[in-house]
Amino acid sequence: MPTGTRLSGKIGLQFIRNYSSISDILDDHDLAALGDAYVNFVFSLALSKRLGKPVGKKVDSSTLASALRQADLRKLLPSRTDRHKQADAAESLIVYAWLDGEISLEETLRIMEKEVEAVEAFSLLLQRIYKSVSQKFAT
């Protein structure tokens, strides 16, 4: 169930496509580029909150690929998908969910704060997002 208004429509982001499946979202390389920035921002914000001071960190591909596998979402990608493309898929799904109003920044931070380990935190986030987004594409 969506948590809020669709941000992409609210602020006029016409470049966000209407996707026909979760696979389409996971395979959108342009969306992954935006997702990379958003994932780094969210991670840095959660870490800053935990440490009590501003911190800027990048999330590496292996962390996101591991989180995708741990969330049991690897099965949604072709079998020969490398770690970098797995991370791209995670970034696409995370930013899509935020832009589409499926998850708010506040809820994302609450989920990220539950775990100290980044893989665990992103795995929980991906599970929550998948549960919500998959309902949109259920037939």
Order of alpha helices (4+ residues) and beta strands (2+ residues): alpha-alpha-alpha-alpha-alpha-alpha-alpha
